Amino acid sequence: MRSIGRAESVPEPVAELPGSVLFACSLNVIRSPIAAGILEHLAGNRLRISSAGVRAGPPDKFAAEVMQEIGIDITKHKPRAIADLEDASFDLIISLSPEAHHQALELTRTMAVDVEYWPTFDATASADSHDHEKTLEAYRLVRDQLFRRIKQRFPLSTLPSV
């Protein structure tokens, strides 16, 4: 098992795509569904992609809105917890929050699974309930950061950009 416990500025591209990827964050409402939506958009049906959280939170309309801006629809996403996954066997787990990284390491300590930690900004920390545009800006930062990292990490050809 390979674990990357510190932030890396640029993920190393790999020669081969994993067969399955799980993106994990705290509540499975912003970071992990955005990342899964981006990779599904870029990879199509070349790999099995899923997302989950340490806990399942309420759906987030801002995440869906910023993804819609770039033509990716995640409105059908249903938040779920890692513990509720029907098939927990993945080739790669990418954790996007410290809490999710800890759980991913615990879950995989006896499994041959690669676990990568991509510390990702929590958009709700900058969200402003009175300023819709400021809130969207925070979510766009997360979306764009994840889009760049995914493009750098996965060897997919002819990828669109944000």
Backbone torsions as a table, in degrees:
resi	resn	phi	psi	omega
1	MET	NA	132.8	177.6
2	ARG	-106.2	132.5	178.3
3	SER	-128.2	131.9	176.9
4	ILE	-110.1	103.7	-173.0
5	GLY	-93.8	-6.0	-179.7
6	ARG	-120.2	161.4	-178.9
7	ALA	-67.2	139.2	175.1
8	GLU	-119.4	136.4	-177.5
9	SER	-69.3	-37.6	179.5
10	VAL	-135.7	119.2	176.9
11	PRO	-63.7	142.1	177.7
12	GLU	-74.6	126.8	175.0
13	PRO	-67.9	148.5	178.6
14	VAL	-110.2	156.2	-176.6
15	ALA	-70.0	-27.1	-173.3
16	GLU	-129.2	143.5	176.6
17	LEU	-76.8	141.2	172.1
18	PRO	-70.3	158.2	178.4
19	GLY	-75.2	-28.0	-178.1
20	SER	-149.8	144.3	-177.9
21	VAL	-133.3	134.8	172.1
22	LEU	-116.4	125.1	171.2
23	PHE	-96.5	130.6	-177.6
24	ALA	-127.5	137.4	174.3
25	CYS	-140.9	-164.1	-173.9
26	SER	-73.1	-48.9	-173.7
27	LEU	-119.9	-4.2	-178.8
28	ASN	58.5	40.6	178.0
29	VAL	-124.6	-19.6	-179.2
30	ILE	-127.0	-75.7	-170.9
31	ARG	-61.6	-54.3	-175.5
32	SER	-69.5	-38.6	176.0
33	PRO	-68.1	-33.3	176.2
34	ILE	-63.8	-48.0	-179.5
35	ALA	-61.9	-44.9	179.6
36	ALA	-63.0	-41.4	178.4
37	GLY	-61.9	-41.0	179.2
38	ILE	-65.2	-49.4	-178.1
39	LEU	-65.4	-38.2	176.0
40	GLU	-61.1	-40.9	178.9
41	HIS	-63.0	-43.2	-176.5
42	LEU	-78.3	-38.2	-173.7
43	ALA	-94.7	-16.3	-176.7
44	GLY	62.5	-132.5	-178.3
45	ASN	-99.3	21.6	-179.7
46	ARG	-72.1	-21.7	177.1
47	LEU	-145.6	161.4	176.5
48	ARG	-88.1	123.6	-175.0
49	ILE	-124.4	135.3	179.2
50	SER	-144.4	168.4	175.4
51	SER	-142.7	152.7	179.1
52	ALA	-159.3	166.7	178.8
53	GLY	-125.0	167.3	173.5
54	VAL	-59.6	-39.9	172.1
55	ARG	-132.3	160.7	175.5
56	ALA	-94.6	124.1	178.5
57	GLY	-101.0	-179.4	177.8
58	PRO	-73.9	147.1	178.9
59	PRO	-53.5	149.3	-176.6
60	ASP	-116.8	115.4	-176.7
61	LYS	-69.8	-28.8	-178.8
62	PHE	-69.8	-36.9	177.5
63	ALA	-60.5	-46.5	179.0
64	ALA	-63.4	-38.5	-178.2
65	GLU	-65.3	-44.6	-179.0
66	VAL	-71.9	-27.3	175.8
67	MET	-73.0	-37.5	177.3
68	GLN	-60.2	-33.3	179.0
69	GLU	-58.7	-29.1	179.8
70	ILE	-107.8	16.3	173.5
71	GLY	81.7	20.1	178.9
72	ILE	-115.3	125.5	-176.7
73	ASP	-99.5	114.2	175.1
74	ILE	-116.9	19.8	-176.6
75	THR	-65.9	-21.0	179.6
76	LYS	-87.6	-1.2	-179.2
77	HIS	-62.7	131.8	176.3
78	LYS	-114.1	112.8	-179.6
79	PRO	-57.4	139.9	177.7
80	ARG	-147.3	159.1	-179.7
81	ALA	-90.3	152.4	177.5
82	ILE	-56.2	-40.0	-179.4
83	ALA	-62.6	-21.3	-178.1
84	ASP	-93.2	1.7	-179.9
85	LEU	-65.5	132.4	178.6
86	GLU	-73.0	-38.6	178.5
87	ASP	-122.3	103.1	-177.0
88	ALA	-93.8	15.2	179.3
89	SER	-95.2	113.8	179.4
90	PHE	-130.9	152.1	175.4
91	ASP	-78.5	-30.0	-176.2
92	LEU	-143.6	130.9	171.9
93	ILE	-116.0	125.5	176.7
94	ILE	-110.5	113.5	180.0
95	SER	-95.2	139.4	-172.7
96	LEU	-114.5	-0.4	176.8
97	SER	-141.3	154.5	180.0
98	PRO	-57.6	-41.4	-179.5
99	GLU	-61.9	-42.8	179.3
100	ALA	-69.2	-35.7	179.4
101	HIS	-64.2	-44.5	178.4
102	HIS	-58.8	-45.4	-179.2
103	GLN	-66.8	-38.4	179.0
104	ALA	-62.8	-41.5	178.6
105	LEU	-65.3	-40.7	177.3
106	GLU	-63.2	-45.4	-177.7
107	LEU	-62.7	-35.0	-171.0
108	THR	-105.6	8.5	-173.8
109	ARG	-62.8	-21.7	176.8
110	THR	-111.6	16.5	-177.2
111	MET	-121.0	154.8	176.0
112	ALA	-90.3	79.1	-177.5
113	VAL	-132.0	134.8	173.5
114	ASP	-79.2	134.2	177.5
115	VAL	-123.8	124.6	177.4
116	GLU	-119.2	141.9	178.4
117	TYR	-109.4	118.3	175.4
118	TRP	-114.8	90.4	178.9
119	PRO	-55.3	124.0	-174.9
120	THR	-128.5	132.7	-179.6
121	PHE	-52.2	139.4	175.8
122	ASP	-90.7	107.3	-175.9
123	ALA	-60.5	-27.9	-178.9
124	THR	-68.8	-19.4	178.4
125	ALA	-67.2	-27.7	179.5
126	SER	-108.4	-1.6	-178.5
127	ALA	-66.4	144.4	-179.9
128	ASP	-124.2	112.2	-175.6
129	SER	-62.8	-15.7	-179.2
130	HIS	-102.7	-5.2	-177.1
131	ASP	-131.6	94.8	-177.1
132	HIS	-56.1	-45.3	-176.7
133	GLU	-66.6	-39.3	178.3
134	LYS	-64.3	-39.9	177.6
135	THR	-63.1	-46.1	178.8
136	LEU	-60.9	-37.8	178.5
137	GLU	-59.3	-43.1	179.0
138	ALA	-62.4	-41.4	179.3
139	TYR	-69.0	-37.4	177.6
140	ARG	-63.1	-37.1	177.5
141	LEU	-60.0	-44.3	178.3
142	VAL	-63.4	-48.9	-179.2
143	ARG	-57.3	-48.4	-176.1
144	ASP	-68.9	-37.4	176.8
145	GLN	-62.7	-46.0	-179.9
146	LEU	-66.1	-39.0	178.9
147	PHE	-59.0	-46.7	179.7
148	ARG	-63.5	-45.3	-177.8
149	ARG	-64.2	-40.6	179.6
150	ILE	-64.6	-43.8	178.1
151	LYS	-62.6	-35.6	179.2
152	GLN	-73.8	-34.3	-172.7
153	ARG	-82.3	-36.1	-172.9
154	PHE	-105.7	130.3	-177.3
155	PRO	-79.4	69.2	178.6
156	LEU	-104.9	135.0	-178.8
157	SER	-89.0	159.3	179.0
158	THR	47.9	55.3	179.6
159	LEU	-84.6	136.5	173.0
160	PRO	-71.9	162.9	178.6
161	SER	-120.5	167.1	178.9
162	VAL	-96.9	NA	NA
